[in-house]
Amino acid sequence: MAWDFETEPEFQEKLDWMDEFVREEVEPLDLLFRGKSDVVFDMKNELVVKLLAPLKQEVKKRDLWACHLTPDLGGGGYGQVKLALMNEILGRSMFASRVFGCQAPDTGNAELIAHYGNDSQKDKYLKPLLEGEIVSCFSMTEPAGGSDPKTFTCKAWREGDEYVIEGEKWFASNAKYAEFLLVVVVTDPEVPIYKGASILLVPKDTPGMEFVRNVGLAGERIGHGAHAYLRFNKARVPVENCIGGEGQGFVAAQTRLGGGRIHHAMRTVATLKKAFDMMCERALSRFTQGSILAEKQLVQQMIGDSYTEILQFRLHVMYAAWLIDKHKKYNREVRKEIAATKVATGHIMKSVIYRALHLHGALGVSNELPLAGMWNQVGIMATVDGPSEVHSISVAKQVLRDYEPSPGLFPTAHLLPKIEAARDKYAEYLTEENMHWIANS
Ligand SMILES: Cc1cc2nc3c(=O)[nH]c(=O)nc-3n(C[C@H](O)[C@H](O)[C@H](O)COP(=O)(O)OP(=O)(O)OC[C@H]3O[C@@H](n4cnc5c(N)ncnc54)[C@H](O)[C@@H]3O)c2cc1C
C-alpha cells in the first residue's frame, strides 16, 4: 500500500528552514527591486551579485543548491516530488530560484550541456552555469509563430567546420545577459521539422547576431525588457556547437522543456497560496453592506472553490512529479500529465488570482499590492513553453490513444444489449415472479 501524502520528518526540517530563510532573507530582495524583475538575470550587476553571494553560500552549506540536478552535477538529486515541495516555497519570490541555483531557463540549459556538450563546452559554460555565475538563454520561438514549430524558418547550414545561421528569433528571454544562447534552427528543411531541427550553442557577442530590440512585459518601458528580438545575419559557430546532434533538436529540447513546464506549475502553487491567503484575510477584514465579506455566500463560494481548485491542482502537480521520479524519463504517461498540469496552470491562475484581486477592490488592482503583478502572470504562464491550447490538444491525443471506436452502430455503453447480457448472466434466478417484481417495484 504505497499511497502516502506525508513528508519525511528530516526533509520537512529542510523545508521549514527554507520557508523561514526565503521569508526573512530572500523575499525582502523582491521588495528592494520591485518592478525590476530582470535584475535576477543580471550577473554583471555588482549590487545584486554582492547581495546574493552570502545567501547562495548558506544554501550550499545546507545541501540545498541546484536540487533539480543529480549529485554528479553538483545537485542534491532529491527527485521531483521533493523538488515540488521546495518549489512551493521558492515560487513565492522572484529571487529565490536564483538563490537556490534552480533558475529557469538555466536549469534546462545546464541539463542539455551536461548531456550533450563536449568537455570544453562543459568547462566553459556548464561549470559557471551550475555555480550560478553566468546565465543563459534558450531561443526557439520565432516572430512568425511560437506555437507551431512547423512555421520556423531560422536556418543553419554547414560551411566547412562551421554552421552559418540566418533568420530571426523572438522573445529570447535574458539574451542580453546570457553568456551563451541555445538556438533552435532548421538544418534540414526537406524533412519534417521534428527531424530537421538542431540546437546550436551561440556564444554572446558572436558576429552576425543582432539584437533588433529587447521587448518588455506590461508595465516595463518600451525597449527595456529582457525578451530579445534577434536577427542572425550569417552568424557562424563551430560544428561542435551543435548540441545533441544534427536533426536531434526536438528530441533534446523536449527533455528540457518537460522539466521546465512542471517546475513552473510547482512554483505556481506558491503564487496561488499567496493569493488565497490574501483573499481569506480580506474576507475576514472588510465590512460592507451590513457584514464582513466572509459572511456573504457569494464570497464563501469564492473561498470554497479556490480552496478546492488549489488542492486539486497541487495534488495533480505532485502526481506528475511522482510519475517522473517513478519512470525516470519523459515517457508518454509523464508527458501527458505534464501537459495537463501546464494547461491547468493558466486556468487556475485565472480563477484564483482574479477572485483575490477582485475582493480587494481598487487596492487589488493598484501597485500597492502584489495581486496586479500576479494577474500579469496569468497570460504569461498560459503562454510560456507553448500555449494552453497546444498542450490541451496534446493531452487529448495521448488520452485518445488508450481508446477505440465503438465496433457497432451504437456506443458500447448502450444499455439495451447490456441489459440483455445481464439477464442472460443471471437467467437461472429470473423466474417469472422475480421478473414481475423487478419490472413493477
Ligand atoms: C514571458 C515570456 C517569456 C518567453 N521566453 C521565451 C524564451 O526564452 N525562449 C523562447 O523560445 N520563447 C519564449 N517565449 C515565447 C513562447 O514560447 C511563445 O510565446 C509561445 O510558444 C506562443 O507562441 P506565440 O507567442 O508566437 O503565439 P502564437 O503561436 O501566435 O499563438 C497565439 C495564440 O493562438 C492560439 N493557438 C495557438 N495554437 C493553437 C491551436 N493549435 N489551437 C487553438 N489555438 C491555438 C493560442 O491562444 C495562442 O496563445 C516566451 C514568452 C513569454 C510570454
The ligand as an ORCA input file, in Angstrom:
! r2SCAN-3c Opt
* xyz 0 1
  C       7.388     35.942    -20.613
  C       7.694     35.071    -21.777
  C       8.955     34.528    -21.910
  C       9.269     33.727    -23.022
  N      10.537     33.247    -23.128
  C      10.881     32.521    -24.214
  C      12.226     32.069    -24.383
  O      13.087     32.293    -23.532
  N      12.536     31.386    -25.496
  C      11.613     31.126    -26.455
  O      11.948     30.479    -27.438
  N      10.330     31.553    -26.343
  C       9.945     32.255    -25.249
  N       8.664     32.719    -25.121
  C       7.739     32.545    -26.226
  C       6.671     31.490    -26.001
  O       7.228     30.201    -26.010
  C       5.638     31.690    -27.130
  O       5.013     32.943    -26.880
  C       4.608     30.606    -27.206
  O       5.169     29.397    -27.663
  C       3.455     31.006    -28.159
  O       3.939     31.475    -29.373
  P       3.414     32.880    -29.956
  O       3.584     33.917    -28.931
  O       4.060     33.094    -31.268
  O       1.867     32.679    -30.143
  P       1.144     32.042    -31.418
  O       1.841     30.816    -31.837
  O       0.921     33.106    -32.425
  O      -0.239     31.653    -30.786
  C      -1.140     32.690    -30.359
  C      -2.348     32.077    -29.722
  O      -3.041     31.272    -30.678
  C      -3.719     30.230    -30.014
  N      -3.295     28.953    -30.574
  C      -2.057     28.590    -30.967
  N      -2.063     27.329    -31.434
  C      -3.334     26.890    -31.353
  C      -4.005     25.673    -31.700
  N      -3.334     24.635    -32.215
  N      -5.347     25.568    -31.463
  C      -6.030     26.603    -30.918
  N      -5.455     27.780    -30.595
  C      -4.132     27.914    -30.805
  C      -3.333     30.337    -28.532
  O      -4.323     31.061    -27.856
  C      -2.049     31.133    -28.585
  O      -1.797     31.815    -27.366
  C       8.301     33.480    -24.016
  C       7.011     34.017    -23.872
  C       6.705     34.800    -22.782
  C       5.323     35.390    -22.660
*
